């Protein structure tokens, strides 16, 4: 149990660092309110490799550190940034990672995709698209409307529509990685879980 806790802390820190790195890779076009980042890919990877609790904590700890002023979100930090116009997305990310992890765990445990990687890619893609991308917009768009005083149509135009294709590409990359690295995913998830048989039904 103690070794599992140590491994959990190591992986939480590792994926927190990965999320920070992906948050720093930002493209912001002139006049755009929401930048293009790889944050949702970081959420995907955390949910893919970690158990639900650890996936949540790996993103949440970054938010906590940023609240103390550390510039962890595209070189910015502090409470002002966290409750700014992108705050709805930021605070959704830990829950997105948790939901991705729950869905991935259920899939790995119940579905035997041996010899049918295409189905696995499709399922992973749907999981990532729903829970790492679309779920973030559930809070992200209303908060964008609230902070900037945008109408729903305006918020969708600047905070959703430009990102549809990019989000789909990130989900596809995540799905391909998931199928390619399944044995490692199963091992890492089971090594940090009290349920050692987690994911054993899936055979790559």
C-alpha positions as a Markdown table, in Angstrom:
| # | Residue | x | y | z |
|---|---|---|---|---|
| 1 | Unk | 0.0 | 0.0 | 0.0 |
| 2 | Unk | 2.8 | 2.4 | 0.9 |
| 3 | Unk | 4.6 | 1.7 | -2.4 |
| 4 | Unk | 1.4 | 2.4 | -4.3 |
| 5 | Unk | 1.1 | 5.7 | -2.5 |
| 6 | Unk | 4.6 | 6.7 | -3.4 |
| 7 | Unk | 4.1 | 5.7 | -7.1 |
| 8 | Unk | 0.9 | 7.7 | -7.1 |
| 9 | Unk | 2.6 | 10.8 | -5.8 |
| 10 | Unk | 5.4 | 10.4 | -8.5 |
| 11 | Unk | 2.9 | 10.0 | -11.3 |
| 12 | Unk | 0.7 | 12.9 | -10.0 |
| 13 | Unk | 3.8 | 15.1 | -10.0 |
| 14 | Unk | 4.9 | 13.8 | -13.5 |
| 15 | Unk | 1.5 | 14.5 | -15.1 |
| 16 | Unk | 1.2 | 17.8 | -13.3 |
| 17 | Unk | 4.5 | 18.8 | -14.9 |
| 18 | Unk | 3.4 | 17.5 | -18.3 |
| 19 | Unk | 0.2 | 19.6 | -18.0 |
| 20 | Unk | 2.2 | 22.7 | -17.1 |
| 21 | Unk | 4.5 | 22.2 | -20.2 |
| 22 | Unk | 1.5 | 21.8 | -22.4 |
| 23 | Unk | -0.1 | 24.9 | -20.9 |
| 24 | Unk | 3.0 | 26.9 | -21.9 |
| 25 | Unk | 2.7 | 25.9 | -25.5 |
| 26 | Unk | 0.3 | 28.6 | -26.6 |
| 27 | Unk | -0.8 | 30.2 | -29.9 |
| 28 | Unk | -2.8 | 33.3 | -29.6 |
| 29 | Unk | -3.9 | 35.0 | -32.8 |
| 30 | Unk | -4.6 | 38.8 | -32.8 |
| 31 | Unk | -7.9 | 39.6 | -31.2 |
| 32 | Unk | -8.5 | 36.1 | -30.0 |
| 33 | Unk | -9.8 | 35.8 | -26.4 |
| 34 | Unk | -9.1 | 32.1 | -25.9 |
| 35 | Unk | -5.6 | 30.9 | -26.9 |
| 36 | Unk | -4.8 | 27.6 | -28.6 |
| 37 | Unk | -3.0 | 25.3 | -26.2 |
| 38 | Unk | -2.2 | 21.6 | -25.6 |
| 39 | Unk | -3.9 | 21.7 | -22.2 |
| 40 | Unk | -6.7 | 19.3 | -23.3 |
| 41 | Unk | -4.0 | 16.8 | -24.5 |
| 42 | Unk | -2.5 | 17.0 | -21.1 |
| 43 | Unk | -5.9 | 16.3 | -19.6 |
| 44 | Unk | -6.3 | 13.3 | -21.9 |
| 45 | Unk | -2.9 | 11.8 | -21.0 |
| 46 | Unk | -3.6 | 12.3 | -17.2 |
| 47 | Unk | -6.9 | 10.6 | -17.5 |
| 48 | Unk | -5.5 | 7.9 | -19.7 |
| 49 | Unk | -2.6 | 6.8 | -17.5 |
| 50 | Unk | -3.8 | 7.6 | -14.0 |
| 51 | Unk | -6.6 | 6.4 | -11.8 |
| 52 | Unk | -9.5 | 8.8 | -11.4 |
| 53 | Unk | -8.3 | 10.2 | -8.1 |
| 54 | Unk | -4.8 | 10.7 | -9.3 |
| 55 | Unk | -5.9 | 12.2 | -12.6 |
| 56 | Unk | -8.0 | 14.8 | -10.8 |
| 57 | Unk | -5.2 | 15.6 | -8.4 |
| 58 | Unk | -2.5 | 16.0 | -11.1 |
| 59 | Unk | -4.5 | 18.9 | -12.7 |
| 60 | Unk | -5.9 | 20.3 | -9.5 |
| 61 | Unk | -2.5 | 20.7 | -7.9 |
| 62 | Unk | -1.4 | 22.9 | -10.8 |
| 63 | Unk | -4.4 | 25.1 | -10.2 |
| 64 | Unk | -3.6 | 25.3 | -6.5 |
| 65 | Unk | 0.0 | 26.3 | -7.2 |
| 66 | Unk | -1.1 | 28.8 | -9.8 |
| 67 | Unk | -3.5 | 30.3 | -7.2 |
| 68 | Unk | -0.4 | 31.2 | -5.1 |
| 69 | Unk | 1.0 | 33.2 | -8.0 |
| 70 | Unk | 3.2 | 30.7 | -9.9 |
| 71 | Unk | 3.0 | 31.4 | -13.6 |
| 72 | Unk | 1.9 | 27.9 | -14.7 |
| 73 | Unk | -0.8 | 28.8 | -17.3 |
| 74 | Unk | 0.9 | 30.2 | -20.4 |
| 75 | Unk | 3.3 | 32.2 | -18.2 |
| 76 | Unk | 0.5 | 33.5 | -16.0 |
| 77 | Unk | -0.8 | 32.7 | -12.5 |
| 78 | Unk | -2.6 | 34.2 | -9.5 |
| 79 | Unk | -6.2 | 34.3 | -8.5 |
| 80 | Unk | -6.9 | 37.1 | -11.0 |
| 81 | Unk | -5.9 | 34.9 | -13.9 |
| 82 | Unk | -7.7 | 31.8 | -12.6 |
| 83 | Unk | -11.0 | 33.7 | -12.4 |
| 84 | Unk | -10.4 | 35.5 | -15.7 |
| 85 | Unk | -12.3 | 34.8 | -18.9 |
| 86 | Unk | -10.7 | 31.4 | -19.3 |
| 87 | Unk | -11.4 | 30.4 | -15.7 |
| 88 | Unk | -14.4 | 28.2 | -16.7 |
| 89 | Unk | -12.1 | 26.0 | -18.8 |
| 90 | Unk | -9.3 | 25.9 | -16.2 |
| 91 | Unk | -11.5 | 24.8 | -13.3 |
| 92 | Unk | -13.2 | 22.2 | -15.5 |
| 93 | Unk | -9.9 | 20.4 | -16.4 |
| 94 | Unk | -9.5 | 18.4 | -13.2 |
| 95 | Unk | -13.0 | 17.1 | -13.5 |
| 96 | Unk | -12.5 | 16.4 | -17.2 |
| 97 | Unk | -9.4 | 14.3 | -16.3 |
| 98 | Unk | -11.4 | 12.4 | -13.7 |
| 99 | Unk | -14.2 | 11.6 | -16.2 |
| 100 | Unk | -11.7 | 10.5 | -18.8 |
| 101 | Unk | -10.0 | 8.2 | -16.3 |
| 102 | Unk | -13.4 | 6.7 | -15.2 |
| 103 | Unk | -14.4 | 6.1 | -18.8 |
| 104 | Unk | -11.0 | 4.7 | -19.8 |
| 105 | Unk | -10.9 | 2.4 | -16.8 |
| 106 | Unk | -14.4 | 1.0 | -17.6 |
| 107 | Unk | -13.4 | 0.4 | -21.2 |
| 108 | Unk | -10.1 | -1.3 | -20.4 |
| 109 | Unk | -11.8 | -3.5 | -17.8 |
| 110 | Unk | -14.7 | -4.7 | -19.8 |
| 111 | Unk | -13.7 | -4.6 | -23.5 |
| 112 | Unk | -11.5 | -7.1 | -25.2 |
| 113 | Unk | -10.2 | -5.3 | -28.3 |
| 114 | Unk | -7.6 | -7.9 | -29.3 |
| 115 | Unk | -7.3 | -7.9 | -33.0 |
| 116 | Unk | -9.6 | -4.9 | -33.4 |
| 117 | Unk | -7.6 | -1.8 | -32.8 |
| 118 | Unk | -9.9 | 0.3 | -35.0 |
| 119 | Unk | -12.8 | -0.1 | -32.6 |
| 120 | Unk | -10.5 | 0.8 | -29.7 |
| 121 | Unk | -9.3 | 3.9 | -31.5 |
| 122 | Unk | -12.9 | 5.0 | -32.1 |
| 123 | Unk | -14.0 | 4.4 | -28.5 |
| 124 | Unk | -10.9 | 6.2 | -27.1 |
| 125 | Unk | -11.6 | 9.1 | -29.5 |
| 126 | Unk | -15.2 | 9.4 | -28.4 |
| 127 | Unk | -14.1 | 9.3 | -24.7 |
| 128 | Unk | -11.5 | 12.0 | -25.2 |
| 129 | Unk | -13.7 | 14.2 | -27.4 |
| 130 | Unk | -16.6 | 14.0 | -24.9 |
| 131 | Unk | -14.8 | 14.3 | -21.6 |
| 132 | Unk | -11.6 | 16.1 | -22.2 |
| 133 | Unk | -12.9 | 18.7 | -24.8 |
| 134 | Unk | -16.6 | 19.1 | -24.8 |
| 135 | Unk | -17.1 | 18.9 | -21.1 |
| 136 | Unk | -14.7 | 21.8 | -20.6 |
| 137 | Unk | -17.0 | 24.0 | -22.7 |
| 138 | Unk | -20.0 | 23.3 | -20.4 |
| 139 | Unk | -18.4 | 25.7 | -17.8 |
| 140 | Unk | -16.0 | 27.5 | -20.1 |
| 141 | Unk | -18.6 | 29.1 | -22.4 |
| 142 | Unk | -20.9 | 30.3 | -19.7 |
| 143 | Unk | -18.0 | 31.8 | -17.7 |
| 144 | Unk | -16.7 | 33.5 | -20.8 |
| 145 | Unk | -20.1 | 35.0 | -21.3 |
| 146 | Unk | -20.2 | 36.2 | -17.7 |
| 147 | Unk | -16.8 | 37.7 | -17.5 |
| 148 | Unk | -16.7 | 39.4 | -20.9 |
| 149 | Unk | -20.4 | 40.1 | -21.2 |
| 150 | Unk | -20.7 | 38.2 | -24.4 |
| 151 | Unk | -23.9 | 36.8 | -25.9 |
| 152 | Unk | -24.0 | 33.0 | -26.3 |
| 153 | Unk | -23.4 | 33.3 | -30.0 |
| 154 | Unk | -20.4 | 35.6 | -29.5 |
| 155 | Unk | -18.9 | 33.3 | -26.8 |
| 156 | Unk | -19.4 | 30.2 | -29.1 |
| 157 | Unk | -17.8 | 32.1 | -32.0 |
| 158 | Unk | -14.6 | 33.0 | -30.1 |
| 159 | Unk | -14.4 | 30.2 | -27.6 |
| 160 | Unk | -15.8 | 27.1 | -29.3 |
| 161 | Unk | -16.0 | 27.0 | -33.1 |
| 162 | Unk | -12.3 | 27.8 | -33.8 |
| 163 | Unk | -11.3 | 24.9 | -31.6 |
| 164 | Unk | -13.5 | 22.1 | -33.0 |
| 165 | Unk | -10.9 | 20.7 | -35.5 |
| 166 | Unk | -8.0 | 21.2 | -33.1 |
| 167 | Unk | -9.8 | 19.4 | -30.3 |
| 168 | Unk | -10.6 | 16.5 | -32.6 |
| 169 | Unk | -7.0 | 16.2 | -33.7 |
| 170 | Unk | -5.9 | 16.1 | -30.1 |
| 171 | Unk | -8.4 | 13.5 | -29.3 |
| 172 | Unk | -7.3 | 11.4 | -32.3 |
| 173 | Unk | -3.6 | 11.7 | -31.2 |
| 174 | Unk | -4.7 | 10.6 | -27.7 |
| 175 | Unk | -6.6 | 7.7 | -29.1 |
| 176 | Unk | -3.7 | 6.5 | -31.2 |
| 177 | Unk | -1.4 | 6.8 | -28.2 |
| 178 | Unk | -3.9 | 4.9 | -26.1 |
| 179 | Unk | -4.0 | 1.9 | -28.5 |
| 180 | Unk | -0.2 | 1.9 | -29.0 |
| 181 | Unk | 0.7 | 2.1 | -25.3 |
| 182 | Unk | -2.1 | 0.0 | -23.8 |
| 183 | Unk | 0.1 | -2.4 | -21.9 |
| 184 | Unk | 2.0 | 0.5 | -20.2 |
| 185 | Unk | -1.3 | 2.2 | -19.5 |
| 186 | Unk | -2.7 | -0.9 | -17.8 |
| 187 | Unk | 0.5 | -1.4 | -15.8 |
| 188 | Unk | 0.7 | 2.2 | -14.6 |
| 189 | Unk | -3.0 | 2.4 | -13.6 |
| 190 | Unk | -2.9 | -1.0 | -11.8 |
| 191 | Unk | 0.4 | -0.2 | -10.1 |
| 192 | Unk | -1.1 | 2.9 | -8.5 |
| 193 | Unk | -4.5 | 1.4 | -7.6 |
| 194 | Unk | -5.5 | -0.8 | -4.7 |
| 195 | Unk | -7.3 | -2.9 | -7.3 |
| 196 | Unk | -4.5 | -4.7 | -9.0 |
| 197 | Unk | -6.7 | -6.3 | -11.6 |
| 198 | Unk | -7.8 | -3.0 | -13.0 |
| 199 | Unk | -7.9 | -3.1 | -16.8 |
| 200 | Unk | -6.8 | -6.7 | -17.2 |
| 201 | Unk | -9.7 | -7.5 | -19.5 |
| 202 | Unk | -8.1 | -5.5 | -22.3 |
| 203 | Unk | -5.6 | -7.3 | -24.3 |
| 204 | Unk | -3.6 | -5.4 | -26.9 |
